[in-house]
Amino acid sequence: MNRTIPAALAALLVGMPAAAQARPEKPVSIVLVHGAFVDASGWKPVYDMLTKDGYEVLMVQNPTITLDGDAIATERVIAQATHPVVLVGHSYGGGVITQAGDNPKVKSLVYIAAFEPDVGETIFELATRQWPGEPGPSLVGPKDGWLNVDPTKFADEFARGADPDTAKFMAVSQVPWGLGAVQFKLTTAAWKNKPTSVMVTTQDHMIAPSEQRLMAKRTGGHVEEIASAHAVMLIHPREVTAFIERAASAVR
């Protein structure tokens, strides 16, 4: 059998745009950790862009029952990565990556509209601190040990600016947040010894922007602000992707 590529086909392949050819995998793995009330599907637009750009991207599905349990779930995913890891957390997921991020495979931490607790702090302490003129979330509960966001206010407080149908679906498909996650006192603060990048969302009604700035400052890491509500990975996926990739490009 003649296995020679016909001249016309060879010419076509040579002229194929670079975007249509397979990109070599970058030597960095990115692990995405979701926050409370949602699941990993909220990362889908960012996942698509990162994988298109050649990154291995792994997703954590947190039960959000206990924070230490979610950290263990995250460490299991980190173990599956084939490259050094950039660990990314949104919202409550910031607490999870703070606890799990001391893993030696983790080379960098990225916080997206997230909590960055210190050792001995709880998410509850940080989430309930009052900032004048900055409204907080409309939580329902606790009921039987769980919290939710008022579904009639979810779209405005969590996902304002996202696709309305998506925001409505998120409101009715909430994953309850366990008090064991909210009240866990962290035993590790990985941002103290790992390179850290923080994206602050200045129109956030779930985590007050002033609270975000305070936490970001004490990490000593790189901080950028974006005019967005809390679900920034759905509202501004390109900007979030670029932010994560800047952190990944610094990993050696």
Secondary structure by P-SEA (a helix, b strand, c coil): ccccccaaaaaaaaaccccccccccccbbbbbbbbcccccccaaaaaaaaaaaccbbbbbbcccccaaaaaaaaaaaaaacccccbbbbccaaaaaaaaacccccccbbbbcccccccccccaaaaaacccccccccccccccccbbbcccccccccccccccaaaaaaaaaaccccccccccbbbccccccccbbbbbbbcccccccaaaaaaaaaaaccbbbbcccccccccccaaaaaaaaaaaaaacc
